[in-house]
Amino acid sequence: MGTWVVYMVRCSDGTLYSGCTNNLAARLNVHNLGRGARYTRSRLPVELVFVRRARSYGRALSVEARLKGLPRIAKLALIEEPRRVGDRLLRTPRARLRRA
């Protein structure tokens, strides 16, 4: 069992998909073989654009949920400048990230 990570991939149609795993290389391979998430199956190939380590499975799920709740513009900013933007966006409680 490896370290848990949260990842984001860019699909061939330009959309973004987020997930978490403890074996990133195997998970990306499964996505690109068309046996991964239903969402990515028809949007192959996928390209890894963001990775963040997590202390535990529970923490990985929490960060993944926050990542999935971000608007697309915030996800793109996170991809471009993960160190500058990432900590602030992924540690902010989800309720504050939602639009009114």
Backbone as a printed PyTorch tensor [residue, N CA C, xyz], in Angstrom:
tensor([[[  0.8480,  -1.1760,   0.0000],
         [  0.0000,   0.0000,   0.0000],
         [  0.8940,   1.2400,   0.0000]],

        [[  0.6410,   2.1760,  -0.9200],
         [  1.4370,   3.3890,  -1.0180],
         [  0.8090,   4.5420,  -0.2650]],

        [[  1.4030,   5.6870,  -0.4140],
         [  0.8830,   6.9160,   0.1780],
         [ -0.3880,   7.3270,  -0.5570]],

        [[ -1.3490,   7.8360,   0.1640],
         [ -2.5860,   8.3060,  -0.4650],
         [ -2.3380,   9.6430,  -1.1490]],

        [[ -2.9050,   9.7970,  -2.3240],
         [ -2.7940,  11.0500,  -3.0730],
         [ -4.1570,  11.4210,  -3.6410]],

        [[ -4.3330,  12.7210,  -3.8150],
         [ -5.4800,  13.2670,  -4.5340],
         [ -4.9230,  13.7320,  -5.8680]],

        [[ -5.6120,  13.4340,  -6.9430],
         [ -5.1010,  13.7800,  -8.2640],
         [ -6.1950,  14.3960,  -9.1220]],

        [[ -5.7760,  15.0900, -10.1560],
         [ -6.6970,  15.6380, -11.1330],
         [ -6.1180,  15.3440, -12.5120]],

        [[ -6.9640,  14.8910, -13.4100],
         [ -6.5430,  14.6300, -14.7800],
         [ -7.3540,  15.5000, -15.7270]],

        [[ -6.7300,  15.8250, -16.8500],
         [ -7.4310,  16.5350, -17.9140],
         [ -7.8030,  15.4900, -18.9570]],

        [[ -9.0710,  15.4220, -19.2850],
         [ -9.5600,  14.4820, -20.2780],
         [ -9.3390,  15.0400, -21.6830]],

        [[ -9.4940,  14.1840, -22.6850],
         [ -9.2450,  14.5920, -24.0660],
         [-10.1830,  15.7120, -24.5300]],

        [[-11.3450,  15.8470, -23.9110],
         [-12.2680,  16.9210, -24.2850],
         [-12.0380,  18.1990, -23.4790]],

        [[-10.9830,  18.2160, -22.6540],
         [-10.6370,  19.4010, -21.8760],
         [-11.2690,  19.4690, -20.5010]],

        [[-12.1580,  18.5500, -20.1830],
         [-12.7700,  18.5440, -18.8570],
         [-11.7900,  17.9970, -17.8320]],

        [[-12.0870,  18.2450, -16.5660],
         [-11.2170,  17.8120, -15.4740],
         [-11.9250,  16.7610, -14.6300]],

        [[-11.1780,  15.7620, -14.1800],
         [-11.6950,  14.7170, -13.3160],
         [-10.7760,  14.6030, -12.1060]],

        [[-11.3470,  14.4840, -10.9210],
         [-10.5670,  14.3640,  -9.6920],
         [-10.8500,  13.0370,  -9.0140]],

        [[ -9.8230,  12.5160,  -8.3410],
         [ -9.9730,  11.2750,  -7.6080],
         [ -8.8880,  11.1380,  -6.5590]],

        [[ -8.9130,  10.0290,  -5.8270],
         [ -7.8510,   9.7470,  -4.8700],
         [ -7.5010,   8.2680,  -4.9750]],

        [[ -6.2500,   7.9530,  -4.6500],
         [ -5.7580,   6.5920,  -4.7730],
         [ -4.5180,   6.4170,  -3.9160]],

        [[ -4.1380,   5.1600,  -3.6950],
         [ -2.8820,   4.8890,  -3.0080],
         [ -1.8580,   4.2920,  -3.9750]],

        [[ -2.2040,   4.2280,  -5.2650],
         [ -1.2770,   3.7600,  -6.2950],
         [ -1.5600,   4.5600,  -7.5720]],

        [[ -0.9450,   5.7100,  -7.6780],
         [ -1.2540,   6.6540,  -8.7550],
         [ -0.9290,   6.0900, -10.1350]],

        [[  0.2210,   5.4630, -10.2950],
         [  0.6010,   4.9340, -11.6070],
         [ -0.4170,   3.8980, -12.0970]],

        [[ -0.8150,   3.0070, -11.2190],
         [ -1.7890,   1.9840, -11.5950],
         [ -3.1410,   2.6170, -11.9140]],

        [[ -3.5280,   3.6070, -11.1330],
         [ -4.8270,   4.2580, -11.3540],
         [ -4.8630,   4.9770, -12.6960]],

        [[ -3.7930,   5.6800, -13.0400],
         [ -3.7420,   6.3640, -14.3370],
         [ -3.7800,   5.3570, -15.4800]],

        [[ -3.0960,   4.2450, -15.3060],
         [ -3.1130,   3.1930, -16.3170],
         [ -4.5290,   2.6580, -16.5120]],

        [[ -5.2270,   2.4140, -15.4190],
         [ -6.5970,   1.9170, -15.4920],
         [ -7.4940,   2.9350, -16.1920]],

        [[ -7.3400,   4.2160, -15.8640],
         [ -8.1210,   5.2580, -16.5530],
         [ -7.8770,   5.1880, -18.0510]],

        [[ -6.6140,   5.1600, -18.4490],
         [ -6.2870,   5.2070, -19.8750],
         [ -6.5920,   3.9130, -20.6210]],

        [[ -6.8050,   2.8240, -19.9120],
         [ -7.2490,   1.5790, -20.5420],
         [ -8.7700,   1.5590, -20.7260]],

        [[ -9.4460,   2.5840, -20.1990],
         [-10.8990,   2.6480, -20.3230],
         [-11.6390,   1.8350, -19.2830]],

        [[-10.9430,   1.4480, -18.2160],
         [-11.5580,   0.6560, -17.1610],
         [-11.6480,   1.4280, -15.8530]],

        [[-11.3920,   2.7250, -15.8960],
         [-11.4260,   3.5480, -14.6910],
         [-12.8330,   4.0610, -14.4420]],

        [[-12.9070,   5.2770, -14.0180],
         [-14.1960,   5.9040, -13.7200],
         [-15.0580,   6.0000, -14.9820]],

        [[-16.3430,   5.8590, -14.8120],
         [-17.2710,   5.9480, -15.9460],
         [-17.1060,   7.2700, -16.6840]],

        [[-16.8640,   8.3370, -15.9440],
         [-16.7210,   9.6550, -16.5620],
         [-15.5740,   9.6980, -17.5580]],

        [[-14.4520,   9.0880, -17.2270],
         [-13.2680,   9.1870, -18.0850],
         [-13.2770,   8.1840, -19.2350]],

        [[-14.0920,   7.1710, -19.1830],
         [-14.0780,   6.1140, -20.2070],
         [-14.2840,   6.6270, -21.6200]],

        [[-15.1380,   7.6060, -21.7840],
         [-15.4150,   8.1280, -23.1290],
         [-14.6160,   9.3890, -23.4340]],

        [[-13.6760,   9.7240, -22.5780],
         [-12.8950,  10.9560, -22.7410],
         [-11.3900,  10.6620, -22.7290]],

        [[-10.9990,   9.5680, -23.3310],
         [ -9.6010,   9.1360, -23.3140],
         [ -8.7910,   9.8090, -24.4140]],

        [[ -7.5090,   9.9610, -24.2040],
         [ -6.7330,   9.6340, -23.0120],
         [ -6.8440,  10.7400, -21.9690]],

        [[ -6.4240,  10.4230, -20.7450],
         [ -6.3700,  11.4210, -19.6860],
         [ -4.9140,  11.7580, -19.4040]],

        [[ -4.6960,  12.9870, -18.9460],
         [ -3.3440,  13.4690, -18.6420],
         [ -3.3180,  13.9930, -17.2110]],

        [[ -2.3760,  13.5420, -16.4260],
         [ -2.2310,  13.9880, -15.0470],
         [ -1.8270,  15.4590, -15.0160]],

        [[ -2.5870,  16.2800, -14.2660],
         [ -2.2740,  17.7110, -14.1950],
         [ -2.0770,  18.2230, -12.7740]],

        [[ -2.4450,  17.4190, -11.7610],
         [ -2.3100,  17.8660, -10.3740],
         [ -2.2250,  16.6530,  -9.4580]],

        [[ -1.3190,  16.7150,  -8.4720],
         [ -1.1960,  15.6640,  -7.4510],
         [ -0.9190,  16.3280,  -6.1130]],

        [[ -1.5600,  15.8350,  -5.0650],
         [ -1.3040,  16.3040,  -3.7100],
         [ -1.3140,  15.1030,  -2.7790]],

        [[ -0.2750,  14.9430,  -1.9750],
         [ -0.2240,  13.8540,  -1.0000],
         [ -1.1900,  14.1080,   0.1380]],

        [[ -1.6680,  13.0210,   0.7350],
         [ -2.5570,  13.1090,   1.8910],
         [ -2.0310,  12.1830,   2.9870]],

        [[ -2.2490,  12.5560,   4.2260],
         [ -1.7530,  11.7680,   5.3630],
         [ -2.4550,  10.4310,   5.5090]],

        [[ -3.7140,  10.3840,   5.0940],
         [ -4.5080,   9.1720,   5.2920],
         [ -5.6030,   9.1030,   4.2370]],

        [[ -6.2760,   7.9700,   4.2060],
         [ -7.3920,   7.7980,   3.2820],
         [ -8.4890,   8.8190,   3.5610]],

        [[ -8.8030,   9.0140,   4.8340],
         [ -9.8390,   9.9730,   5.2090],
         [ -9.4980,  11.3900,   4.7750]],

        [[ -8.2540,  11.7720,   4.9670],
         [ -7.8120,  13.1060,   4.5470],
         [ -7.8620,  13.2280,   3.0200]],

        [[ -7.4810,  12.1700,   2.3180],
         [ -7.5400,  12.1820,   0.8540],
         [ -8.9770,  12.3820,   0.3780]],

        [[ -9.9240,  11.7020,   1.0040],
         [-11.3250,  11.8710,   0.6320],
         [-11.8110,  13.2850,   0.8980]],

        [[-11.3750,  13.8620,   2.0120],
         [-11.7630,  15.2230,   2.3530],
         [-11.2280,  16.2280,   1.3350]],

        [[ -9.9550,  16.0960,   0.9890],
         [ -9.3520,  17.0060,   0.0110],
         [ -9.9940,  16.8000,  -1.3530]],

        [[-10.2700,  15.5570,  -1.7160],
         [-10.9290,  15.2820,  -2.9990],
         [-12.3010,  15.9560,  -3.0590]],

        [[-13.0630,  15.8660,  -1.9860],
         [-14.3850,  16.4960,  -1.9500],
         [-14.2720,  18.0080,  -2.1110]],

        [[-13.2940,  18.6090,  -1.4430],
         [-13.0930,  20.0510,  -1.5910],
         [-12.6880,  20.4030,  -3.0130]],

        [[-11.8180,  19.6050,  -3.5840],
         [-11.3620,  19.8340,  -4.9510],
         [-12.5380,  19.7460,  -5.9270]],

        [[-13.3710,  18.7430,  -5.7610],
         [-14.5310,  18.5760,  -6.6440],
         [-15.5260,  19.7170,  -6.4860]],

        [[-15.5420,  20.3480,  -5.3270],
         [-16.4680,  21.4540,  -5.0880],
         [-16.0000,  22.7940,  -5.6210]],

        [[-14.7640,  22.8710,  -6.0690],
         [-14.2420,  24.1370,  -6.5900],
         [-14.8080,  24.4400,  -7.9660]],

        [[-15.0080,  25.7070,  -8.2690],
         [-15.3930,  26.0610,  -9.6340],
         [-14.2280,  25.7910, -10.5890]],

        [[-14.5260,  25.6200, -11.8480],
         [-13.4970,  25.2890, -12.8450],
         [-12.3540,  26.2970, -12.8520]],

        [[-12.6520,  27.5670, -12.7280],
         [-11.6090,  28.6060, -12.7580],
         [-10.6120,  28.4130, -11.6190]],

        [[-11.1000,  28.0010, -10.4560],
         [-10.2160,  27.7500,  -9.3130],
         [ -9.3700,  26.4990,  -9.5580]],

        [[ -9.9470,  25.4870, -10.1860],
         [ -9.1890,  24.2810, -10.5040],
         [ -8.0720,  24.5990, -11.4930]],

        [[ -8.3650,  25.4340, -12.4820],
         [ -7.3440,  25.8160, -13.4570],
         [ -6.2260,  26.6170, -12.7940]],

        [[ -6.5850,  27.4960, -11.8570],
         [ -5.5730,  28.2510, -11.1150],
         [ -4.7130,  27.3110, -10.2840]],

        [[ -5.3210,  26.3150,  -9.7150],
         [ -4.6020,  25.3220,  -8.9180],
         [ -3.6110,  24.5390,  -9.7850]],

        [[ -4.0040,  24.2190, -10.9890],
         [ -3.1170,  23.5080, -11.9150],
         [ -1.9330,  24.3830, -12.2910]],

        [[ -2.1830,  25.6590, -12.5560],
         [ -1.1290,  26.5800, -12.9860],
         [ -0.1460,  26.9170, -11.8730]],

        [[ -0.6490,  27.1320, -10.6710],
         [  0.2030,  27.5290,  -9.5470],
         [ -0.1930,  26.7680,  -8.2870]],

        [[  0.1230,  25.4750,  -8.2300],
         [ -0.3530,  24.6560,  -7.1110],
         [  0.1480,  25.0960,  -5.7430]],

        [[  1.3750,  25.5740,  -5.6430],
         [  1.8970,  25.9730,  -4.3220],
         [  1.2600,  27.2650,  -3.8290]],

        [[  1.0750,  28.2170,  -4.7090],
         [  0.5340,  29.5110,  -4.3090],
         [ -0.9560,  29.4270,  -3.9990]],

        [[ -1.6930,  28.6960,  -4.8100],
         [ -3.1470,  28.6670,  -4.7150],
         [ -3.6490,  27.4910,  -3.8770]],

        [[ -2.9570,  26.3640,  -3.9380],
         [ -3.4550,  25.1180,  -3.3760],
         [ -3.7930,  25.1180,  -1.9130]],

        [[ -2.8910,  25.5670,  -1.0740],
         [ -3.1400,  25.5060,   0.3650],
         [ -4.3690,  26.3090,   0.7520]],

        [[ -4.4990,  27.4840,   0.1870],
         [ -5.6390,  28.3420,   0.5290],
         [ -6.9580,  27.7170,   0.0750]],

        [[ -7.0060,  27.2220,  -1.1450],
         [ -8.2500,  26.6680,  -1.6730],
         [ -8.6380,  25.3470,  -1.0330]],

        [[ -7.6720,  24.4910,  -0.8210],
         [ -8.0030,  23.1560,  -0.3340],
         [ -8.1520,  23.0770,   1.1730]],

        [[ -7.7840,  24.1060,   1.8940],
         [ -7.9780,  24.1090,   3.3500],
         [ -9.1620,  24.9450,   3.7850]],

        [[ -9.7600,  25.6690,   2.8780],
         [-10.9220,  26.4900,   3.1970],
         [-12.1300,  25.5830,   3.3590]],

        [[-12.9230,  25.7890,   4.4090],
         [-14.1290,  24.9660,   4.5700],
         [-15.0160,  25.0560,   3.3330]],

        [[-15.6100,  23.9460,   2.9450],
         [-16.4060,  23.8740,   1.7160],
         [-17.5150,  24.9120,   1.6660]],

        [[-18.1590,  25.1770,   2.7760],
         [-19.2800,  26.1190,   2.7710],
         [-18.8780,  27.4850,   2.2390]],

        [[-17.6590,  27.9040,   2.4930],
         [-17.2150,  29.2050,   2.0160],
         [-16.9390,  29.2190,   0.5220]],

        [[-16.6860,  28.0640,  -0.0690],
         [-16.3390,  27.9960,  -1.4720],
         [-17.5720,  28.0230,  -2.3820]],

        [[-18.7060,  27.7220,  -1.8440],
         [-19.9150,  27.7000,  -2.6520],
         [-20.3640,  29.1020,  -2.9760]],

        [[-20.9390,  29.2320,  -4.1480],
         [-21.4750,  30.5240,  -4.5590],
         [-22.8230,  30.7410,  -3.9000]],

        [[-23.1380,  31.9860,  -3.6350],
         [-24.4140,  32.3060,  -2.9700],
         [-25.5710,  32.1580,  -3.9140]]])
